[in-house]
C-alpha cells in the first residue's frame, strides 16, 4: 500500500500535468497516458479519496439546490 507521501507525489505530478495540457505522467519510473482532461480529473478525485482514507478522514461533498418561481 502506498504511503501518504507517495500518494501526494502522484497527485502533485498529475495536477502539474493537467495544468500543462500534457496527457502523459511519470512517477517512480512508471508512465501513464491519459486520454482526456476528464480522465485526469477522475484520477485526481480517486487520489484525493485514497489520501483522505489514508489520513483517516472522510471526504464530505455537499450539493445545495435552490429554486424559485421567479415571483
C-alpha positions in Angstrom: 0.0 0.0 0.0 1.4 3.4 -1.0 2.2 5.9 1.8 0.5 9.3 2.1 3.7 11.0 0.7 3.7 8.7 -2.3 0.0 9.5 -3.0 0.6 13.2 -2.6 3.6 13.0 -5.0 1.4 11.2 -7.6 -1.3 13.8 -7.1 1.2 16.7 -7.5 2.6 15.2 -10.7 -0.8 14.6 -12.1 -2.1 18.1 -11.2 1.0 19.7 -12.8 0.5 17.7 -16.0 -3.2 18.6 -16.1 -2.4 22.3 -15.9 0.3 22.0 -18.6 -2.0 20.2 -21.0 0.2 17.1 -21.3 -1.6 13.8 -21.1 1.4 11.7 -20.1 2.5 11.5 -16.4 5.5 9.7 -15.0 6.3 8.9 -11.3 8.6 6.4 -9.7 9.8 5.2 -13.1 6.3 4.5 -14.3 4.5 6.2 -17.1 0.7 6.6 -17.5 -1.0 8.0 -20.6 -4.5 9.7 -20.2 -6.9 10.2 -23.0 -8.7 13.3 -21.8 -8.8 16.0 -19.2 -11.9 14.3 -17.7 -10.0 11.1 -17.2 -7.2 13.1 -15.4 -9.9 14.7 -13.2 -11.3 11.3 -12.3 -7.8 10.1 -11.4 -7.3 13.2 -9.2 -10.5 12.6 -7.4 -9.6 8.9 -6.9 -6.2 10.0 -5.4 -8.0 12.6 -3.2 -10.2 9.7 -1.8 -7.1 7.5 -1.2 -5.3 10.3 0.6 -8.4 11.0 2.7 -8.7 7.3 3.6 -5.0 7.0 4.5 -5.3 10.1 6.7 -8.4 8.6 8.4 -10.8 11.2 7.3 -13.9 11.2 5.1 -14.4 13.4 2.1 -17.6 15.4 2.5 -19.3 16.8 -0.5 -22.4 18.9 -0.4 -24.8 19.9 -3.1 -27.3 22.6 -2.4 -30.2 23.2 -4.7 -32.1 26.4 -4.6 -35.2 27.0 -6.7 -37.5 30.0 -7.3 -40.7 30.6 -9.2 -39.3 34.0 -10.2 -42.1 35.9 -8.5 
